[in-house]
Amino acid sequence: MPERSMAQARERRDYERTASIISAALTVVGSSDLAMRGLNAAVKRTAKSPQQNMIAEWLKNYTAPGSPGNTMFKNIRHLHPNSRKRFVAGMIANFFMRDPEYTESLLEQRGISSPTAILISPSMRCNLRCVGCYASEYDNEEELTEDDVENIINQGEEIGSRVYVMLGGEPFVWQPLLDVAERHPQSVFLVFTNGTMINDRTADRILEVGNVCPTISIEGSREATEARRGKGTYDRVMAAMDRLRERGVMFAISCTATSQNIDEIISDEFADLMVEKGAFYGWYFLYMPVGRDPDLSLMPSAEQRLQLHRGIVNIRNTRPLLVADFWGDGTLTGGCLSAGRKYIHINNKGDVEPCIFAHFATDNVKDTPLLDCLCSDFFKDIRRMQPFGKNLLRPCPLIDHPAVMKKAVERNNARPTHDDAESLITTLQPGLRVYSKAVRDVLNPVWQNEMSWTHTWLEPDFEYGRRLSRQGDADDLPDEAGEEISGETDEEIDDKVAQEVGV
């Protein structure tokens, strides 16, 4: 047997052993409060850094008797063994027990770390036409072949990336999806779906494969969901959740926050319904002005973003539903994840984009090895500016620091990957600058007065330390994304921008 094949076989055995141990431990920990206290004691004993001690303290509080985490661990115990071992244990192994050799080797040879996750949209075909969906602007006739996706995953696994987020379009329209996941048992697959194609047969197949977690889109109430996704979708989504819960399959939810539905998606009633339906965790995204007829008025206002973040934290603290704020939790991730820092997106044509919402590329994975795509000048330029600001409640280079993506695209001659993608860095720029200023004015005092814990949490983060050592945010500095010194004050520039958009 060739040396490489032997190494792969050994790695697979090690992974299987690790996943089995974690799965068994999850079963034991969820069986009693005494076992949970044992877990906390073990974590506390192994914690050495200030950040690790913060994790140990959070876990202790989160899993205390009567707390939401205590209930969540007990719920995990009742998942089907396929889902518990192949997805939950696999996710833990791939997030927290990654082989350091991958990272050290890549850092030494290419100056990068392997992305934690690779996002793939194999097809933009969809059975729905949702308001504000970016997928509608792509050419839905072109899609990645099964071999294309296999090649991407194989290359990703070789550099240590084992979390794959499958998007679209509707991922279940792409027929090979579950077969591909089954052939990669050492990786895990998060499938962002509208849920309407999860019938009994598909739910059975998801359970059989095991390393797949459907993440189902929902906008809050029946009225809000059907206003965006079409009449009848709400009942189909509820039915899909029921099928997965009854089979013991872990699933999550995905909510797009707009200026019109904030109250609904962070309400106690909504959170309780999602727990009742069987969701374990969830993602909250902001409406982004990309896709069909981008509308800045649908973006949550600065005040609503703060309301959303506090609502998400409240759900985390009071429900066995571990939800994440994709923007506001930049405090935990050290800022934006894009351009290969933590993830990339590969669209249905093979274009390698920095982010699911940033539809620009210089490379195509069909023509260029994945590792070379990650090392492109375009991605390096974005990464050298990360995080883009000192306030990590404002992490985004598209809406919080809109000059950043504009400058990176222009400097590196990145091309738009679908018609009208460039509106984000052209016609929408004046409005986004006004928006980003409003967000800055609301969230900067919150960062300064309520986020003192982040200083300890981010102490080991080299990139955040680098930002602190600079004289401003990326969009303030001429060598990053700021304008050349003109003599104008910030207030004069803000007034000029406001005049441009008529506010």
C-alpha positions as CSV (number, residue, x, y, z in Angstrom):
1,M,0.0,0.0,0.0
2,P,1.4,3.4,-0.9
3,E,2.6,5.5,2.0
4,R,-0.1,8.1,1.4
5,S,-2.9,5.5,1.5
6,M,-1.5,4.1,4.7
7,A,-1.4,7.5,6.3
8,Q,-5.0,8.2,5.2
9,A,-6.1,4.8,6.6
10,R,-4.4,5.5,9.9
11,E,-6.0,9.0,10.1
12,R,-9.4,7.5,9.4
13,R,-8.9,5.0,12.2
14,D,-7.8,7.7,14.6
15,Y,-10.8,9.8,13.7
16,E,-13.2,6.9,14.2
17,R,-11.7,6.2,17.6
18,T,-12.0,9.9,18.6
19,A,-15.5,10.2,17.4
20,S,-16.6,7.1,19.2
21,I,-15.0,8.3,22.5
22,I,-16.7,11.7,22.2
23,S,-20.1,10.1,21.3
24,A,-19.9,7.8,24.3
25,A,-18.8,10.7,26.5
26,L,-21.8,12.8,25.3
27,T,-24.1,9.9,26.2
28,V,-22.6,9.6,29.7
29,V,-22.5,13.4,30.4
30,G,-26.1,13.8,29.4
31,S,-27.2,11.0,31.8
32,S,-26.9,12.9,35.1
33,D,-25.9,16.2,36.7
34,L,-23.1,14.3,38.5
35,A,-21.6,13.3,35.2
36,M,-21.9,16.9,34.0
37,R,-20.0,18.1,37.0
38,G,-17.3,15.6,36.2
39,L,-17.0,17.0,32.7
40,N,-16.7,20.6,34.1
41,A,-14.0,19.5,36.6
42,A,-12.0,17.8,33.8
43,V,-12.2,20.9,31.6
44,K,-11.2,23.2,34.5
45,R,-8.2,21.0,35.3
46,T,-6.9,21.2,31.7
47,A,-7.5,24.9,31.3
48,K,-4.3,26.9,31.3
49,S,-4.7,30.1,29.4
50,P,-7.0,33.0,30.4
51,Q,-9.2,32.2,27.4
52,Q,-9.4,28.5,28.3
53,N,-10.4,29.5,31.9
54,M,-13.2,31.7,30.4
55,I,-14.5,28.7,28.4
56,A,-14.4,26.5,31.5
57,E,-16.3,29.0,33.6
58,W,-18.9,29.5,30.8
59,L,-19.3,25.7,30.5
60,K,-19.8,25.4,34.2
61,N,-22.6,28.0,34.2
62,Y,-24.1,26.8,31.0
63,T,-24.5,23.2,32.2
64,A,-25.5,23.9,35.8
65,P,-28.7,22.1,37.0
66,G,-31.7,23.9,35.6
67,S,-29.6,25.8,33.0
68,P,-30.3,25.6,29.2
69,G,-27.0,23.8,28.5
70,N,-27.9,21.1,31.0
71,T,-31.1,20.4,29.1
72,M,-29.2,20.6,25.7
73,F,-26.7,17.9,26.8
74,K,-29.5,15.7,27.9
75,N,-31.3,16.2,24.6
76,I,-28.1,15.3,22.7
77,R,-28.1,12.0,24.6
78,H,-31.4,11.1,23.0
79,L,-30.3,11.7,19.4
80,H,-30.0,8.7,17.1
81,P,-26.5,7.2,17.5
82,N,-25.7,7.9,13.8
83,S,-26.4,11.7,14.3
84,R,-24.7,11.8,17.7
85,K,-21.5,10.1,16.6
86,R,-21.1,11.1,12.9
87,F,-22.3,14.7,13.2
88,V,-22.1,16.0,16.8
89,A,-19.0,14.1,17.8
90,G,-17.5,14.8,14.4
91,M,-18.2,18.5,14.7
92,I,-16.5,18.6,18.1
93,A,-13.5,16.7,16.8
94,N,-13.1,18.9,13.7
95,F,-13.6,22.2,15.6
96,F,-11.7,21.6,18.8
97,M,-9.3,18.7,18.1
98,R,-7.9,19.6,14.7
99,D,-4.4,18.2,13.9
100,P,-2.0,21.0,14.6
101,E,0.4,19.6,12.0
102,Y,-1.9,20.9,9.2
103,T,-1.9,24.4,10.6
104,E,1.8,24.5,11.4
105,S,2.8,23.1,8.0
106,L,0.6,25.5,6.1
107,L,1.7,28.5,8.1
108,E,5.4,27.6,7.5
109,Q,5.0,26.8,3.8
110,R,2.3,29.2,2.6
111,G,1.7,31.7,5.4
112,I,-2.0,30.7,5.9
113,S,-4.1,28.4,8.1
114,S,-6.6,25.9,6.7
115,P,-10.1,27.4,6.7
116,T,-12.3,25.9,9.4
117,A,-15.1,25.6,6.9
118,I,-15.5,25.6,3.2
119,L,-18.9,26.8,1.8
120,I,-20.0,25.2,-1.5
121,S,-23.0,26.1,-3.6
122,P,-23.0,23.2,-6.2
123,S,-26.2,24.5,-7.8
124,M,-28.2,27.7,-7.8
125,R,-31.4,25.9,-8.8
126,C,-34.2,26.3,-6.3
127,N,-37.8,25.2,-5.9
128,L,-38.6,28.6,-4.3
129,R,-38.1,32.3,-5.3
130,C,-37.5,34.1,-2.0
131,V,-37.4,37.9,-1.7
132,G,-33.9,39.2,-1.4
133,C,-32.1,35.9,-2.1
134,Y,-28.7,36.4,-3.7
135,A,-29.0,33.0,-5.4
136,S,-31.5,34.3,-7.9
137,E,-28.9,36.4,-9.6
138,Y,-26.5,33.6,-10.5
139,D,-26.8,31.6,-13.7
140,N,-28.9,28.6,-12.6
141,E,-28.2,26.6,-15.7
142,E,-24.5,26.1,-14.7
143,E,-23.6,23.9,-11.7
144,L,-20.8,21.9,-10.3
145,T,-20.6,18.2,-11.2
146,E,-20.3,15.5,-8.6
147,D,-16.6,15.1,-9.6
148,D,-16.1,18.9,-9.1
149,V,-17.4,18.8,-5.6
150,E,-15.5,15.6,-4.7
151,N,-12.3,17.3,-5.9
152,I,-13.0,20.4,-3.8
153,I,-13.6,18.3,-0.7
154,N,-10.6,16.1,-1.3
155,Q,-8.4,19.1,-1.6
156,G,-9.9,20.7,1.5
157,E,-9.4,17.5,3.6
158,E,-5.8,17.4,2.5
159,I,-5.2,20.7,4.2
160,G,-7.3,19.9,7.3
161,S,-10.6,21.5,6.4
162,R,-13.4,19.1,7.4
163,V,-16.5,21.2,7.8
164,Y,-18.5,21.7,4.6
165,V,-21.4,24.1,4.4
166,M,-23.7,23.2,1.5
167,L,-25.7,26.1,0.1
168,G,-27.4,27.1,-3.1
169,G,-30.1,27.5,-4.5
170,E,-31.6,24.7,-2.6
171,P,-28.9,22.1,-1.9
172,F,-31.4,19.1,-2.0
173,V,-32.1,20.0,-5.6
174,W,-28.5,18.8,-6.3
175,Q,-29.1,15.0,-6.4
176,P,-25.6,13.7,-5.4
177,L,-25.6,15.7,-2.1
178,L,-26.1,12.9,0.4
179,D,-24.0,10.4,-1.6
180,V,-21.0,12.8,-1.5
181,A,-21.4,13.3,2.2
182,E,-21.5,9.6,2.8
183,R,-18.2,9.2,1.0
184,H,-16.5,11.6,3.4
185,P,-17.3,10.2,6.9
186,Q,-14.4,12.2,8.5
187,S,-16.0,15.5,7.5
188,V,-19.3,17.0,8.6
189,F,-21.9,18.7,6.3
190,L,-24.1,21.6,7.3
191,V,-26.9,21.8,4.7
192,F,-28.7,25.2,4.6
193,T,-32.1,24.3,3.2
194,N,-35.6,25.8,2.9
195,G,-36.8,22.4,4.3
196,T,-39.5,21.9,1.7
197,M,-37.7,18.9,0.0
198,I,-37.2,16.9,3.3
199,N,-39.8,14.2,2.8
200,D,-39.8,10.9,4.7
201,R,-37.4,9.3,2.2
202,T,-34.9,12.2,2.4
203,A,-35.1,12.3,6.2
204,D,-34.4,8.5,6.3
205,R,-31.4,9.0,4.1
206,I,-30.1,11.9,6.2
207,L,-30.3,9.6,9.3
208,E,-28.5,6.8,7.5
209,V,-25.6,9.0,6.3
210,G,-25.4,10.6,9.8
211,N,-22.7,13.3,9.2
212,V,-25.3,15.8,7.8
213,C,-27.1,18.5,9.8
214,P,-29.9,20.3,7.9
215,T,-30.1,24.0,8.8
216,I,-33.7,25.1,8.0
217,S,-34.5,28.6,7.0
218,I,-37.4,30.3,8.8
219,E,-38.4,33.9,9.1
220,G,-40.4,33.8,12.3
221,S,-44.2,33.5,12.1
222,R,-46.2,31.9,9.3
223,E,-47.0,35.3,7.9
224,A,-43.3,36.5,7.8
225,T,-42.1,33.2,6.4
226,E,-44.6,33.0,3.6
227,A,-44.2,36.7,2.8
228,R,-40.6,36.0,1.9
229,R,-40.7,32.3,0.8
230,G,-44.2,31.9,-0.6
231,K,-47.6,30.5,0.5
232,G,-47.6,27.1,2.0
233,T,-43.9,27.0,2.9
234,Y,-44.5,27.4,6.6
235,D,-46.4,24.1,7.0
236,R,-43.8,22.3,4.9
237,V,-41.0,23.6,7.1
238,M,-42.8,22.5,10.2
239,A,-43.4,19.1,8.8
240,A,-39.7,18.8,7.9
241,M,-38.7,19.6,11.5
242,D,-41.1,17.0,12.8
243,R,-39.7,14.3,10.5
244,L,-36.1,15.0,11.6
245,R,-37.0,15.2,15.3
246,E,-38.9,12.0,15.2
247,R,-35.9,10.2,13.7
248,G,-33.4,11.7,16.2
249,V,-31.6,13.8,13.6
250,M,-29.9,16.9,14.8
251,F,-31.0,20.0,12.9
252,A,-30.6,23.8,13.2
253,I,-32.4,26.9,12.1
254,S,-31.4,29.9,10.0
255,C,-33.1,33.2,10.3
256,T,-32.6,36.3,8.1
257,A,-33.1,39.4,10.2
258,T,-34.7,42.3,8.4
259,S,-36.0,45.7,9.5
260,Q,-39.5,44.1,9.6
261,N,-39.1,40.9,11.6
262,I,-36.7,41.5,14.4
263,D,-39.3,41.3,17.1
264,E,-40.7,38.0,15.9
265,I,-37.4,36.1,15.5
266,I,-36.1,36.9,18.9
267,S,-39.4,36.5,20.7
268,D,-39.9,34.0,23.5
269,E,-42.7,32.4,21.6
270,F,-40.5,31.8,18.5
271,A,-37.6,30.4,20.5
272,D,-39.9,28.1,22.5
273,L,-41.5,26.8,19.3
274,M,-38.1,26.0,17.8
275,V,-37.1,24.1,20.9
276,E,-40.4,22.3,20.9
277,K,-39.8,21.3,17.2
278,G,-36.4,19.9,18.1
279,A,-33.8,22.4,16.9
280,F,-30.5,22.3,18.7
281,Y,-28.8,25.4,17.4
282,G,-29.3,28.3,15.0
283,W,-27.8,31.1,12.9
284,Y,-29.0,34.6,12.7
285,F,-28.0,36.6,9.6
286,L,-28.7,40.2,8.6
287,Y,-30.5,40.9,5.4
288,M,-27.8,41.9,2.9
289,P,-28.3,44.2,-0.1
290,V,-27.3,41.6,-2.7
291,G,-29.4,39.5,-5.0
292,R,-32.7,40.4,-6.5
293,D,-33.6,44.1,-6.2
294,P,-31.3,45.0,-3.2
295,D,-33.1,47.2,-0.8
296,L,-31.2,49.1,1.9
297,S,-34.4,49.8,3.8
298,L,-34.7,46.1,4.6
299,M,-31.4,46.1,6.5
300,P,-31.9,46.1,10.2
301,S,-31.2,49.6,11.5
302,A,-28.3,50.3,13.9
303,E,-30.7,50.2,16.9
304,Q,-32.3,46.9,15.6
305,R,-28.8,45.3,15.3
306,L,-28.3,46.0,19.0
307,Q,-31.8,44.7,19.8
308,L,-31.1,41.6,17.7
309,H,-27.8,40.9,19.5
310,R,-29.3,41.3,22.9
311,G,-32.2,39.1,21.9
312,I,-29.9,36.3,20.7
313,V,-27.8,36.5,23.9
314,N,-31.1,36.2,25.9
315,I,-32.1,33.1,23.9
316,R,-28.7,31.5,24.5
317,N,-29.0,32.3,28.3
318,T,-32.5,31.0,28.7
319,R,-33.2,28.3,26.2
320,P,-31.6,25.0,25.2
321,L,-31.0,26.5,21.8
322,L,-27.5,27.6,21.0
323,V,-27.9,30.4,18.6
324,A,-25.2,32.6,17.0
325,D,-25.3,36.2,15.8
326,F,-23.2,36.1,12.5
327,W,-22.3,39.7,12.9
328,G,-22.5,40.5,16.6
329,D,-20.6,37.4,17.6
330,G,-17.5,38.8,15.9
331,T,-16.5,39.4,19.5
332,L,-16.0,35.6,19.8
333,T,-14.3,35.0,16.5
334,G,-12.0,37.9,16.4
335,G,-13.8,39.6,13.6
336,C,-14.8,38.7,10.0
337,L,-14.2,35.1,8.9
338,S,-13.9,35.7,5.1
339,A,-11.2,35.3,2.5
340,G,-9.8,32.1,4.0
341,R,-9.2,33.4,7.5
342,K,-11.9,30.9,8.6
343,Y,-14.0,30.2,5.5
344,I,-14.4,30.8,1.8
345,H,-17.4,30.3,-0.6
346,I,-17.2,28.4,-3.9
347,N,-20.2,29.1,-6.2
348,N,-21.9,26.9,-8.8
349,K,-19.4,27.9,-11.5
350,G,-16.3,27.2,-9.3
351,D,-15.5,30.8,-8.6
352,V,-13.8,31.2,-5.2
353,E,-15.4,34.1,-3.4
354,P,-14.2,35.6,0.0
355,C,-17.7,35.3,1.5
356,I,-21.2,34.0,0.7
357,F,-22.3,37.7,0.4
358,A,-19.2,39.0,-1.5
359,H,-19.7,38.0,-5.1
360,F,-16.3,38.7,-6.5
361,A,-13.4,36.4,-7.5
362,T,-10.0,36.3,-9.1
363,D,-9.7,32.5,-9.2
364,N,-11.8,29.4,-10.2
365,V,-11.2,26.1,-8.5
366,K,-11.7,24.3,-11.8
367,D,-8.6,25.9,-13.1
368,T,-6.5,26.6,-10.0
369,P,-5.7,24.3,-7.0
370,L,-7.7,25.2,-3.9
371,L,-4.6,26.0,-1.9
372,D,-3.4,28.5,-4.6
373,C,-6.9,30.1,-4.5
374,L,-6.5,30.6,-0.8
375,C,-3.1,32.3,-1.4
376,S,-4.4,34.7,-4.1
377,D,-3.4,38.3,-3.9
378,F,-7.1,39.2,-3.5
379,F,-7.5,37.0,-0.4
380,K,-4.2,38.1,1.1
381,D,-5.1,41.7,0.7
382,I,-8.4,41.2,2.6
383,R,-6.7,39.1,5.3
384,R,-3.9,41.6,5.9
385,M,-6.7,44.1,7.0
386,Q,-8.5,41.7,9.3
387,P,-10.1,42.5,11.6
388,F,-11.3,45.6,9.9
389,G,-11.9,47.6,13.0
390,K,-11.3,47.6,16.7
391,N,-15.0,47.2,17.5
392,L,-15.8,43.6,16.7
393,L,-19.6,44.2,17.0
394,R,-19.0,45.8,13.5
395,P,-16.9,43.1,11.7
396,C,-18.2,43.2,8.1
397,P,-16.2,44.6,5.1
398,L,-19.4,45.0,3.2
399,I,-21.8,46.9,5.5
400,D,-19.7,48.0,8.5
401,H,-16.6,49.0,6.7
402,P,-17.9,49.2,3.1
403,A,-14.7,50.8,1.7
404,V,-12.8,47.6,2.5
405,M,-14.3,45.3,0.0
406,K,-14.5,48.0,-2.6
407,K,-10.7,48.8,-2.3
408,A,-9.8,45.1,-2.3
409,V,-11.8,44.4,-5.4
410,E,-10.4,47.4,-7.2
411,R,-6.8,46.8,-6.2
412,N,-6.8,43.2,-7.3
413,N,-9.0,43.4,-10.4
414,A,-11.5,41.0,-8.9
415,R,-14.4,40.3,-11.2
416,P,-18.1,40.2,-10.3
417,T,-19.4,36.6,-10.3
418,H,-22.9,37.5,-11.5
419,D,-24.7,40.5,-13.1
420,D,-25.1,43.5,-10.9
421,A,-22.8,42.2,-8.1
422,E,-20.7,45.3,-8.5
423,S,-23.6,47.5,-7.3
424,L,-22.4,46.6,-3.7
425,I,-19.2,48.6,-4.4
426,T,-20.7,51.2,-6.8
427,T,-24.2,52.5,-6.6
428,L,-24.9,51.2,-3.1
429,Q,-21.7,52.7,-1.6
430,P,-23.1,56.1,-0.5
431,G,-26.0,54.5,1.3
432,L,-23.8,51.9,2.9
433,R,-21.4,54.6,4.2
434,V,-24.4,56.4,5.8
435,Y,-25.6,53.1,7.3
436,S,-22.1,52.1,8.6
437,K,-21.8,55.5,10.3
438,A,-25.1,55.1,12.0
439,V,-24.1,51.6,13.2
440,R,-20.8,53.0,14.4
441,D,-22.5,55.7,16.5
442,V,-24.8,53.1,18.2
443,L,-22.4,50.2,18.7
444,N,-19.2,52.0,19.6
445,P,-20.5,53.0,23.1
446,V,-21.7,49.4,23.6
447,W,-18.3,48.1,22.7
448,Q,-16.6,50.5,25.1
449,N,-19.0,50.1,28.0
450,E,-20.2,46.6,27.9
451,M,-17.5,44.4,26.3
452,S,-14.6,44.6,28.7
453,W,-14.5,40.8,28.8
454,T,-13.3,40.8,25.2
455,H,-9.9,42.1,26.3
456,T,-9.1,38.9,28.0
457,W,-10.8,36.7,25.4
458,L,-8.9,38.3,22.5
459,E,-5.5,38.6,24.3
460,P,-4.0,35.6,22.4
461,D,-5.4,36.8,19.0
462,F,-2.5,38.0,17.0
463,E,-4.6,39.6,14.3
464,Y,-6.6,41.6,16.8
465,G,-3.4,42.7,18.5
466,R,-2.2,43.9,15.1
467,R,-5.3,46.0,14.7
468,L,-4.9,47.5,18.1
469,S,-1.4,48.5,17.2
470,R,-2.6,50.5,14.2
471,Q,-3.9,54.0,14.3
472,G,-7.4,53.3,13.2
473,D,-9.8,51.0,11.4
474,A,-9.1,49.7,7.9
475,D,-11.3,52.3,6.3
476,D,-9.5,55.1,8.1
477,L,-6.0,54.2,6.9
478,P,-4.8,55.1,3.4
479,D,-2.5,52.0,3.2
480,E,-5.6,49.8,3.8
481,A,-9.0,51.0,2.7
482,G,-9.0,54.7,3.7
483,E,-8.9,57.7,1.4
484,E,-5.8,59.6,0.9
485,I,-5.4,62.5,3.3
486,S,-7.6,65.4,2.0
487,G,-7.7,67.7,4.9
488,E,-11.4,67.1,5.5
489,T,-12.6,66.2,8.9
490,D,-14.7,63.0,9.5
491,E,-17.8,65.2,10.0
492,E,-17.2,67.0,6.6
493,I,-16.8,63.6,4.9
494,D,-20.0,62.3,6.6
495,D,-21.9,65.4,5.5
496,K,-20.7,65.0,1.9
497,V,-21.8,61.4,1.8
498,A,-25.2,62.3,3.3
499,Q,-25.7,64.9,0.6
500,E,-24.9,62.3,-2.0
501,V,-27.8,60.1,-0.9
502,G,-30.1,62.9,0.0
503,V,-30.3,62.5,3.8
